[in-house]
Amino acid sequence: MTLSRRTLLASAASALALATAPSFAQDSFPNKPVRIIVPFSAGGIVDSIARAIADKLSARYPQPVIVENKTGAGGSIGTDFVAKSNPDGYTLLLVSPGYAVIPSLQKNVTWNPVRDFRSVAGIGVVPNVIVVHPSVAANTLPELIDLAKKSSAPVTYATAGIGTSNHLAGELLAQEAGIKLTHVPYKGQPDALNDLLAGRVSMMPLTAALAMQHVKAGKLRALAVTTAKHASAAPDLPTVAEAAKLPNYDVGTWFGLVAPAKVPEPVMRKLSADVAAVLATPDMKAKFEGMGMEFAPQSGADFDALVSSEFTRWGRVIKQAGIEPQ
């Protein structure tokens, strides 16, 4: 059987179109504005990180990169919005630990961080420092643990709310050390910190840079850093793992950029490469470290692995703590 010249040309054109389609999709992206959804209010650290990245990407792209704040339900509303958005790479999400925790804490959450998203990049982590009011009879973390075991009065810890990184830090400490700590949640870090400074609660896992300001002023006492690595804001302070000999203890407020799971591979590659290039600029490092972050960019694959691990770990911790989804 012989093929006509027209048929051969048509077949060749089709093959060429198929071969070049992914490259074209990558090369033409973006051809409209890109949105980074922040699931919290403007002005916080998540919002600030998103705007810094958006500004840099806008300078690289022929289209603007816009930050939109979609708040509510501890971040779940904005996350749900991105999960249900068109998976074309034009709607991204700036995430923090609640992204891996909310499905275990809230009823009727339809999205899953492992199933419904792919990571563009990890950005870094903000460590917490366990601080106590000076009236608490503990100068070290082992002394605080001993106090919690022996005292008839409860050792209380303040947090910015249920499911926040300082709540998880306190709950994991209680489980790993085998002690009872009484959780006192507030509607945000400022209220929690005010009561700690007033001595109305015993302790708080507080962001390192802010914690050390109050420690240096003599208003609080620092016991340990919650992350596995030492904090730049408190380089001489031991980690919880070191101080209390709890090798599995590692809690920090991490940040990353993610996209819906079904974004085409060529677009994901371009997004990942462009964000990596943006994060590699010296002024971004200085900007994020100025926010108290331990700046440590990760590939999308590495951040996916972190999210999967955190999703499993905190689901187990929450279940063991008997915290019922609300």
C-alpha positions in Angstrom: 0.0 0.0 0.0 1.3 3.5 -0.9 0.7 6.7 0.9 -0.1 9.9 -0.9 2.2 12.9 -0.5 -0.7 14.8 1.2 -1.1 12.0 3.7 2.6 11.9 4.5 2.7 15.6 5.0 -0.3 15.5 7.3 1.2 12.7 9.4 4.5 14.6 9.7 2.7 17.7 10.7 0.7 15.9 13.4 3.9 14.2 14.7 5.6 17.6 14.9 2.7 19.1 16.7 2.7 16.4 19.3 6.5 16.6 19.8 6.5 20.3 20.2 3.2 20.7 22.3 4.9 20.4 25.7 7.7 22.8 24.7 5.2 25.3 23.4 3.1 25.1 26.6 6.3 25.7 28.7 7.6 28.5 26.4 4.3 30.4 26.2 3.7 30.4 30.0 2.6 32.7 31.3 0.3 34.4 28.8 -2.0 35.8 31.4 -1.7 37.0 35.0 -0.6 34.4 37.6 -2.2 34.4 41.1 -0.6 33.4 44.4 -3.4 32.7 46.9 -2.6 33.5 50.5 -5.1 31.8 52.8 -4.6 34.3 55.6 -5.0 38.1 56.0 -2.7 40.7 54.5 0.2 41.8 56.6 1.3 38.5 58.1 4.5 36.5 57.3 2.7 34.2 54.8 1.4 37.3 52.9 4.8 39.0 53.1 6.6 35.9 51.6 4.0 35.6 48.8 4.4 39.3 47.9 8.2 39.1 47.8 8.0 36.1 45.4 5.3 37.7 43.3 7.3 40.9 42.8 10.4 39.0 41.6 8.3 36.7 39.3 6.5 39.8 37.9 9.9 41.2 36.9 10.8 38.0 35.0 7.4 37.5 33.3 5.6 39.4 30.6 2.5 39.1 32.8 1.9 40.2 36.4 2.0 37.9 39.4 -0.8 38.9 41.8 -1.3 38.0 45.4 -4.9 37.4 46.5 -5.9 36.9 50.2 -8.7 34.3 50.6 -9.1 33.9 54.3 -11.2 31.8 56.7 -11.3 28.5 58.5 -7.7 28.6 59.5 -6.5 28.7 55.9 -8.9 26.0 54.6 -11.0 28.3 52.5 -8.1 29.6 50.4 -6.6 26.1 50.1 -9.9 24.6 49.0 -10.2 27.4 46.4 -6.8 26.5 44.8 -7.5 22.7 45.0 -10.7 23.3 42.9 -9.1 25.8 40.5 -8.2 25.1 36.9 -4.9 23.1 37.0 -3.1 25.3 34.4 -0.4 26.8 36.6 -2.0 30.2 36.9 -3.3 29.7 40.4 -0.7 28.9 43.1 -0.9 28.6 46.9 1.6 29.8 49.6 1.4 27.2 52.4 2.5 26.9 56.0 2.1 24.0 58.5 -1.7 24.3 58.7 -1.8 22.9 55.2 -0.7 19.5 56.5 -2.7 19.8 59.7 -6.2 21.1 58.9 -7.5 17.8 57.4 -6.9 16.2 60.8 -8.5 19.1 62.7 -11.5 20.1 60.7 -14.6 18.2 59.6 -15.8 18.2 56.0 -12.4 19.1 54.5 -12.5 17.8 50.9 -8.9 18.6 49.9 -5.8 16.6 50.8 -2.3 18.1 50.7 -0.7 14.9 49.3 -3.4 14.0 46.8 -4.6 17.3 45.5 -1.4 19.4 45.2 2.2 19.4 43.8 4.9 21.5 45.3 6.7 24.2 43.3 9.3 24.9 46.0 10.1 24.9 49.7 11.2 28.2 51.0 12.4 27.9 54.6 11.3 27.5 58.3 10.8 29.9 61.2 11.9 28.2 64.4 10.1 28.6 67.7 11.8 29.0 71.1 10.2 27.5 74.2 10.0 30.4 76.7 8.7 30.7 80.2 7.6 33.5 82.4 10.4 34.4 84.9 8.1 33.3 87.8 8.2 29.7 86.6 10.7 27.6 88.6 12.6 26.2 85.6 15.8 27.4 84.1 16.2 24.5 81.7 13.9 22.3 79.7 14.6 19.2 81.8 13.6 21.3 84.9 10.4 22.3 83.2 9.6 18.7 82.3 10.4 17.7 85.9 8.1 20.5 87.2 5.3 19.3 85.0 5.7 15.8 86.4 5.7 16.8 90.0 3.7 20.0 90.4 0.1 19.8 91.6 -0.6 23.0 89.7 -0.9 22.7 85.9 1.8 23.9 83.6 0.0 25.9 81.0 1.2 26.9 77.6 -0.2 29.7 75.4 -0.6 29.4 71.6 -2.0 31.4 68.7 -4.8 28.9 68.3 -5.7 25.3 67.8 -3.6 23.7 65.1 -0.9 26.4 65.0 2.8 25.5 65.0 3.1 26.5 68.6 0.1 24.3 69.6 1.7 21.4 67.8 5.1 22.2 69.4 3.5 22.0 72.9 1.5 18.9 72.2 4.4 17.0 70.8 6.6 18.0 73.7 3.9 16.6 76.1 3.7 13.4 74.2 7.5 12.9 73.7 8.3 13.8 77.3 5.4 11.9 78.8 4.1 15.0 80.7 0.8 16.8 81.1 0.7 20.4 79.7 -2.5 22.4 79.7 -3.2 24.1 76.4 -4.5 27.7 76.4 -5.4 28.8 72.9 -5.8 32.4 71.9 -7.1 34.2 68.8 -3.6 35.1 67.6 0.0 35.3 68.8 -0.3 38.9 70.3 -3.0 38.0 72.8 -1.1 34.8 73.8 2.1 36.7 74.2 0.5 39.4 76.3 -0.8 36.9 78.8 2.6 35.1 78.9 4.3 38.4 79.7 1.8 39.1 82.4 2.4 35.7 84.0 -1.1 34.4 83.4 0.3 31.3 81.6 3.5 29.4 82.2 5.1 29.0 78.8 4.8 29.4 75.1 6.6 28.1 72.0 7.2 31.6 70.4 8.8 32.5 67.1 12.6 32.8 67.8 13.3 36.4 66.8 10.4 37.7 68.8 11.1 35.4 71.8 14.7 36.6 72.0 13.7 40.2 72.1 11.8 39.6 75.3 14.5 37.3 76.7 17.1 40.0 76.2 14.8 42.5 77.9 14.5 40.1 80.9 10.8 39.6 80.5 11.0 35.9 79.5 13.4 33.0 79.9 14.5 30.9 76.9 14.8 27.1 77.4 15.2 25.5 74.0 14.7 25.8 70.2 11.9 23.6 68.7 13.6 22.8 65.4 16.2 20.1 64.9 18.8 22.8 64.0 19.9 25.7 66.1 18.3 29.1 65.4 20.3 32.0 64.0 18.4 34.2 66.4 19.5 32.1 69.4 22.7 30.3 68.3 23.8 29.2 71.8 20.4 27.9 72.8 20.1 24.1 72.8 17.4 22.3 70.7 14.6 20.4 72.5 16.2 17.2 71.1 19.5 18.1 72.7 18.2 19.5 76.0 15.6 16.9 76.8 17.1 14.0 74.9 14.1 13.7 72.6 15.7 12.8 69.2 12.4 12.8 67.3 11.4 16.3 68.3 11.5 18.8 65.5 8.8 21.5 65.0 9.0 24.7 63.0 6.8 26.9 60.9 7.7 26.0 57.3 6.7 27.7 54.1 6.3 26.6 50.5 4.6 27.3 47.2 2.3 24.7 45.7 0.0 24.2 42.7 -3.0 21.9 41.9 -1.8 18.3 41.3 -2.8 18.1 37.6 -0.8 21.1 36.4 1.0 20.0 33.1 4.5 18.8 33.7 6.1 21.4 31.3 4.4 24.2 33.2 5.5 22.7 36.6 9.1 22.5 35.4 9.0 26.2 34.3 7.4 27.3 37.5 9.9 25.4 39.6 12.9 26.7 37.7 11.7 30.3 37.8 10.9 30.2 41.5 14.3 28.6 42.2 16.0 31.3 40.3 14.1 34.0 42.2 14.9 32.4 45.6 18.6 32.2 44.6 18.9 36.0 44.5 20.9 37.5 47.5 18.3 40.1 48.3 15.6 37.4 48.8 17.8 35.6 51.3 18.3 38.8 53.2 14.6 39.7 53.1 13.4 36.3 54.4 16.1 36.1 57.1 14.9 39.6 58.2 11.5 37.9 58.8 13.2 35.5 61.2 13.3 32.6 58.8 16.0 30.0 58.4 16.1 30.4 54.6 16.5 26.9 53.0 15.0 26.6 49.6 13.9 23.1 48.5 13.0 21.5 45.2 9.3 20.6 44.7 10.0 16.9 45.2 11.8 17.5 48.5 9.0 19.8 49.7 6.4 17.2 48.7 8.2 14.7 50.8 8.2 17.1 53.8 4.5 17.7 53.4 3.7 14.0 53.2 5.8 13.3 56.3 4.2 16.2 58.3 0.6 15.2 57.2 1.2 11.7 58.6 3.0 12.8 61.7 0.5 15.4 62.8 -2.4 13.2 62.0 -1.0 10.7 64.5 -0.2 13.3 67.1 -3.6 14.9 66.9 -5.3 11.5 67.2 -3.1 10.5 70.1 -3.9 13.7 71.9 -7.6 13.1 71.6 -8.3 16.3 69.7 -11.6 15.9 67.9 -12.1 17.5 64.5 -14.3 20.6 64.8 
